Amino acid sequence: MEENRKGKVTDFQPNVLMLGLYPSDFVFRAFSNVHADDMEQTLLTLPFLDALKLLSYLKDWTINLDKVKLVCRIATVLLQTHYNQQVTTPSARPVLSVLRDILYARVKECKDVLGFNLAAMDHLKQLMALKSDALFQAAKTKLHQSVPNIQNE
């Protein structure tokens, strides 16, 4: 306490109740464990100030591309739920502006990765089709069926 009054910054002290995680990481871990069906109901119960704090955490969570889907889902529900308050609250504007720019860039990156992966899968499918005898499978089946009939005549 005395260090805070003198202007010194204290180091992070892990909390046993939060599993030794930073607050942002602990909240993300908690939301990651909520089923997708229950996510909306969970977020609808948050008061506006807690929703605003959660929005400030979202920009840190988007650093990892694996978290973008969850972050977008949370941001969408919070924006739909508290839209009127967020627009009229001056302290929400900087958070929303930063989040808009970050989410747009991250979603575009994910979309590009998915597009690249789909193109690679199509290319591999074409290569496999060229190398396999799948095209001749029907002709091979007909040939084997007609051969015993010729021998019986």
Disulfide bonds with the S-S distance in Angstrom:
none
